[in-house]
Amino acid sequence: MFYQPDPRTGAGHGLPHNPFNAIVTPRPIGWVSTRGADGSDNLAPYSFFNAVSYFPPQVMFASTGAKPDRDGTKDSVTNIRETGVFAVNVVSHALADAMNHSSGPWEKETDEFTLTGLDKGQCESIDCGYVTAAPATLECRMTEIVTLKGDHNIMVLGEVTGIRLADDCIHDGIFDVLRFNPVSRLGYRDFASVTEVFSLKRPGER
């Protein structure tokens, strides 16, 4: 089948649910922790997330909705606008339920660390909390906030200023994903955990 997603130019997909998120998969989950100017903490997952460069290391995530108490965006973006920093926590299989619970439309006063029963640590290179049980955390300083086409679509880019790795996830000198089974987002309500890996050499590599 072929369809054009813009309703002005085509009839759409005609399926019960939008297949777009099921096409661009798997997507890593950026579990973003932020702190507002008033000192309040927030934790929320974003599946439009990825690394975008090695040197300096940079990441991005996109917020695609709005809350009625946050003037056209969500808590994460509001806090980052106020303080200029955020942390990205990696979601292990063991943390999947807590991650999902933190995704609710909670009031801006809600501290999702407390809501989910997660222990909160203090980042070292920025003033922000992080999930102590996460296998890895990227501490970031915001470099740019970009307003994207469409309603409430906002992309945040940040430079990684500190990286925290769980010692028990480092094996034979590598950060071993099979030690924690990272969770990725698929389409619809589906998720997946990494339970096996394979390696490929690049052309010409010995």
BALUMLUM-155498 format. One record per residue: x, y, z of N, C-alpha, C in turn. Coordinates in steps of 0.02 Angstrom, whole numbers, padded with zeros to 5 digits, always signed. Layout:
REM residues N
XYZXYZXYZ;...
This chain:
REM residues 206
+00042-00060+00000+00000+00000+00000+00044+00062+00000;+00016+00116-00021+00048+00181-00019-00003+00231+00005;+00019+00277+00048-00027+00331+00068+00012+00394+00082;-00022+00450+00079+00008+00514+00096-00021+00536+00163;+00024+00549+00212-00001+00564+00280-00036+00631+00287;-00023+00677+00241-00057+00742+00244-00128+00735+00218;-00179+00746+00260-00248+00736+00238-00268+00784+00181;-00229+00836+00170-00246+00882+00116-00226+00855+00048;-00181+00804+00047-00157+00777-00017-00175+00705-00029;-00202+00671+00021-00218+00601+00011-00272+00578+00059;-00293+00516+00050-00348+00489+00090-00324+00459+00155;-00258+00457+00167-00233+00428+00229-00223+00353+00223;-00203+00323+00279-00185+00251+00278-00246+00205+00281;-00301+00228+00308-00361+00186+00311-00357+00129+00360;-00305+00127+00401-00297+00074+00451-00326+00095+00518;-00339+00048+00563-00368+00066+00628-00324+00112+00669;-00256+00107+00659-00210+00149+00698-00155+00174+00652;-00128+00231+00668-00074+00261+00628-00012+00217+00629;+00012+00194+00571+00070+00149+00570+00138+00183+00575;+00140+00250+00576+00204+00286+00573+00252+00264+00628;+00228+00260+00690+00271+00241+00745+00293+00168+00741;+00256+00127+00705+00276+00057+00697+00327+00049+00641;+00334+00100+00599+00383+00097+00545+00451+00118+00570;+00454+00172+00607+00518+00198+00633+00531+00165+00701;+00555+00103+00699+00567+00065+00760+00629+00021+00751;+00660+00000+00805+00645+00022+00874+00675+00090+00887;+00645+00128+00933+00671+00193+00951+00694+00192+01024;+00755+00215+01038+00777+00218+01107+00733+00266+01146;+00727+00254+01210+00686+00297+01253+00732+00342+01294;+00721+00407+01287+00756+00455+01329+00713+00470+01390;+00734+00444+01447+00696+00456+01509+00725+00519+01539;+00693+00575+01526+00722+00641+01539+00703+00667+01608;+00754+00681+01648+00743+00712+01713+00763+00786+01708;+00721+00829+01738+00733+00901+01737+00717+00930+01806;+00742+00990+01816+00728+01026+01878+00708+01097+01860;+00652+01120+01886+00629+01187+01872+00667+01239+01911;+00657+01302+01893+00690+01356+01929+00670+01359+02002;+00612+01332+02018+00588+01330+02087+00615+01270+02126;+00656+01229+02094+00685+01170+02127+00644+01107+02121;+00587+01110+02088+00545+01050+02080+00574+01004+02028;+00568+00939+02039+00596+00888+01994+00542+00855+01952;+00560+00836+01891+00514+00803+01846+00551+00747+01810;+00514+00695+01792+00543+00637+01757+00491+00612+01707;+00511+00609+01642+00463+00588+01591+00500+00556+01532;+00470+00503+01502+00502+00469+01446+00483+00500+01378;+00531+00499+01332+00519+00524+01264+00549+00473+01215;+00507+00450+01168+00532+00400+01121+00557+00432+01057;+00546+00497+01047+00581+00532+00993+00646+00558+01024;+00695+00514+01028+00758+00528+01062+00815+00492+01027;+00873+00526+01025+00932+00491+00998+00995+00533+01010;+01053+00500+01001+01117+00535+00999+01126+00563+00928;+01159+00620+00922+01166+00651+00856+01238+00666+00837;+01286+00660+00884+01356+00671+00865+01402+00640+00918;+01465+00625+00897+01515+00597+00943+01553+00652+00980;+01580+00700+00943+01624+00751+00972+01602+00821+00952;+01577+00862+00998+01561+00841+01066+01499+00796+01065;+01493+00753+01115+01433+00710+01117+01370+00753+01127;+01321+00742+01083+01259+00780+01086+01200+00733+01076;+01144+00751+01107+01082+00713+01102+01024+00759+01087;+00970+00730+01065+00909+00767+01054+00849+00728+01079;+00796+00763+01097+00731+00731+01107+00678+00780+01084;+00621+00754+01065+00566+00796+01043+00504+00784+01085;+00474+00839+01105+00410+00837+01142+00355+00853+01092;+00303+00811+01092+00253+00817+01039+00183+00829+01065;+00177+00857+01125+00111+00870+01152+00114+00928+01201;+00057+00942+01231+00053+00998+01278+00009+00979+01337;+00023+01010+01394-00018+01002+01453-00055+01068+01466;-00116+01064+01492-00153+01127+01503-00120+01173+01554;-00077+01147+01597-00045+01189+01647+00026+01210+01628;+00045+01201+01562+00113+01216+01542+00118+01258+01478;+00070+01298+01462+00073+01348+01409+00102+01321+01343;+00068+01271+01317+00085+01247+01250+00141+01196+01245;+00163+01169+01301+00214+01117+01299+00207+01071+01359;+00261+01037+01379+00259+00991+01435+00309+01014+01489;+00307+00979+01545+00349+00998+01602+00423+00999+01585;+00446+00948+01548+00518+00942+01532+00543+01004+01495;+00508+01023+01443+00530+01080+01402+00527+01145+01443;+00475+01153+01482+00469+01213+01524+00528+01218+01572;+00545+01162+01605+00600+01163+01653+00667+01178+01618;+00677+01148+01559+00740+01159+01523+00746+01231+01501;+00691+01261+01481+00692+01332+01463+00713+01374+01523;+00693+01354+01582+00708+01393+01642+00780+01383+01666;+00805+01321+01662+00870+01307+01692+00926+01290+01643;+00907+01270+01582+00957+01255+01531+00992+01189+01537;+00967+01144+01581+00999+01079+01589+00947+01023+01592;+00970+00962+01579+00928+00903+01586+00972+00841+01588;+00945+00786+01611+00980+00722+01612+00939+00671+01575;+00973+00626+01540+00939+00571+01505+00958+00506+01538;+00909+00471+01565+00920+00407+01599+00901+00350+01553;+00945+00300+01548+00932+00242+01506+00883+00196+01542;+00835+00170+01505+00783+00127+01533+00803+00054+01525;+00814+00019+01580+00826-00053+01579+00759-00090+01580;+00761-00154+01565+00700-00194+01569+00669-00191+01639;+00711-00191+01690+00687-00190+01759+00651-00125+01775;+00664-00072+01737+00635-00007+01751+00576+00010+01705;+00555-00037+01664+00503-00023+01614+00437+00000+01645;+00415-00033+01699+00351-00014+01729+00355+00056+01760;+00411+00071+01793+00419+00137+01823+00421+00191+01769;+00455+00177+01714+00457+00223+01658+00388+00237+01632;+00349+00184+01622+00282+00192+01596+00238+00232+01644;+00245+00219+01709+00206+00255+01759+00222+00329+01758;+00284+00346+01746+00304+00416+01746+00279+00454+01685;+00252+00418+01636+00229+00450+01574+00160+00481+01579;+00126+00472+01636+00058+00497+01643+00052+00572+01642;-00008+00598+01630-00018+00671+01626-00024+00702+01695;+00028+00693+01735+00026+00716+01804+00032+00792+01808;+00005+00820+01861+00009+00892+01871+00081+00914+01878;+00095+00976+01860+00164+01001+01858+00198+00998+01926;+00159+00998+01980+00188+00994+02047+00211+00924+02066;+00193+00874+02024+00209+00804+02040+00283+00789+02028;+00314+00758+02078+00382+00733+02071+00377+00659+02053;+00392+00642+01991+00384+00573+01968+00433+00525+02001;+00488+00550+02028+00532+00507+02068+00494+00480+02128;+00460+00525+02163+00420+00505+02221+00361+00463+02199;+00327+00483+02145+00268+00447+02121+00284+00374+02105;+00341+00362+02075+00359+00294+02054+00401+00256+02105;+00420+00290+02160+00460+00257+02211+00533+00249+02192;+00557+00289+02144+00627+00284+02122+00672+00327+02165;+00731+00301+02179+00781+00341+02214+00810+00393+02166;+00820+00453+02193+00845+00509+02154+00916+00526+02176;+00961+00532+02127+01028+00555+02141+01037+00626+02117;+01094+00656+02133+01109+00724+02112+01165+00721+02059;+01151+00749+02000+01202+00750+01948+01263+00790+01971;+01320+00775+01940+01382+00808+01960+01399+00869+01918;+01386+00867+01852+01406+00922+01809+01351+00974+01799;+01290+00957+01819+01233+01003+01812+01190+00998+01875;+01146+01047+01885+01100+01046+01942+01035+01012+01921;+01034+00946+01929+00976+00906+01907+00978+00839+01942;+00920+00808+01950+00916+00741+01978+00924+00688+01925;+00938+00627+01946+00942+00571+01899+00917+00508+01934;+00900+00457+01894+00876+00393+01919+00936+00351+01939;+00944+00339+02003+01004+00303+02026+01005+00231+02001;+00947+00202+01988+00944+00132+01965+00956+00126+01890;+00961+00181+01854+00972+00177+01782+01041+00150+01766;+01048+00109+01716+01115+00083+01698+01162+00137+01672;+01135+00192+01646+01176+00247+01623+01135+00311+01625;+01170+00366+01635+01138+00432+01634+01184+00481+01597;+01154+00521+01553+01190+00574+01518+01169+00641+01547;+01217+00677+01574+01204+00744+01600+01214+00794+01544;+01165+00837+01531+01166+00878+01471+01152+00952+01486;+01185+00995+01446+01170+01066+01445+01135+01081+01379;+01077+01111+01383+01039+01127+01323+01079+01174+01278;+01081+01158+01214+01114+01201+01165+01064+01238+01121;+01006+01207+01110+00957+01238+01065+00889+01207+01077;+00837+01249+01073+00768+01225+01073+00737+01248+01007;+00711+01200+00969+00686+01213+00902+00612+01200+00899;+00574+01249+00876+00502+01239+00865+00492+01207+00797;+00461+01148+00796+00451+01111+00735+00382+01125+00705;+00373+01107+00643+00309+01114+00610+00256+01073+00646;+00196+01099+00651+00141+01064+00684+00128+01092+00753;+00076+01067+00785+00056+01092+00850+00097+01060+00906;+00129+01102+00947+00164+01080+01008+00222+01032+00994;+00253+01036+00935+00311+00995+00919+00374+01035+00933;+00412+01014+00983+00472+01051+01004+00530+01003+01011;+00587+01020+00981+00647+00979+00986+00698+01014+01031;+00727+00975+01076+00778+01000+01122+00844+00966+01105;+00897+01005+01096+00964+00977+01086+01007+00996+01145;+01052+00949+01164+01095+00962+01221+01164+00931+01212;+01214+00963+01241+01281+00935+01241+01292+00897+01306;+01319+00836+01300+01330+00793+01358+01392+00818+01395;+01382+00836+01459+01437+00862+01500+01461+00812+01552;+01424+00758+01561+01444+00707+01609+01409+00642+01593;+01443+00586+01602+01414+00521+01588+01424+00475+01648;+01370+00445+01670+01372+00399+01727+01354+00329+01702;+01397+00280+01717+01385+00211+01698+01383+00167+01761;+01335+00121+01763+01332+00074+01818+01391+00025+01812;+01430+00017+01865+01489-00025+01862+01474-00097+01842;+01416-00123+01864+01400-00192+01848+01378-00203+01776;+01373-00148+01738+01356-00154+01667+01418-00150+01622;+01477-00141+01653+01539-00140+01615+01571-00209+01621;+01583-00241+01563+01609-00309+01563+01662-00315+01508;+01721-00338+01527+01776-00345+01479+01789-00280+01441;+01783-00225+01476+01799-00160+01446+01746-00129+01402;+01687-00160+01398+01632-00130+01359+01571-00120+01402;+01530-00072+01382+01465-00061+01414+01418-00111+01384;+01403-00164+01421+01369-00223+01395+01293-00217+01404;+01258-00206+01348+01185-00196+01352+01148-00259+01375;+01179-00317+01366+01146-00378+01389+01147-00385+01465;+01183-00342+01498+01182-00341+01571+01121-00307+01599;+01087-00266+01557+01028-00230+01582+00969-00230+01534;+00978-00252+01472+00924-00259+01423+00885-00194+01413;+00914-00146+01376+00880-00082+01366+00812-00091+01332;+00766-00047+01350+00698-00049+01324+00692+00001+01267;+00659-00019+01214+00647+00026+01157+00572+00030+01144;+00554+00083+01109+00483+00095+01093+00469+00071+01023;+00415+00035+01015+00391+00013+00950+00328+00053+00933;+00285+00027+00891+00223+00061+00875+00168+00044+00924;+00113+00081+00918+00054+00068+00958+00071+00070+01033;+00055+00017+01071+00073+00014+01142+00131-00034+01154;+00169-00048+01103+00220-00101+01106+00290-00074+01123;+00326-00116+01161+00395-00102+01179+00435-00166+01166;+00501-00160+01168+00545-00218+01160+00606-00209+01204;+00635-00265+01226+00698-00265+01263+00751-00298+01220;+00812-00272+01224+00868-00303+01188+00892-00363+01228;+00885-00422+01199+00905-00484+01233+00960-00522+01195;+00975-00500+01134+01031-00530+01097+01060-00479+01050;+01124-00486+01035+01158-00439+00990+01199-00479+00940;+01215-00448+00883+01262-00477+00836+01306-00421+00809;+01365-00438+00786+01414-00389+00762+01426-00397+00688;+01439-00341+00654+01456-00341+00584+01517-00296+00574;+01567-00319+00535+01623-00278+00519+01606-00233+00459;+01631-00172+00460+01620-00128+00404+01661-00151+00344;+01640-00134+00284+01679-00154+00224+01751-00132+00229;+01798-00177+00218+01868-00162+00221+01899-00166+00291;+01858-00177+00341+01883-00180+00410+01909-00251+00424;+01969-00254+00456+01997-00319+00474+01981-00338+00545;
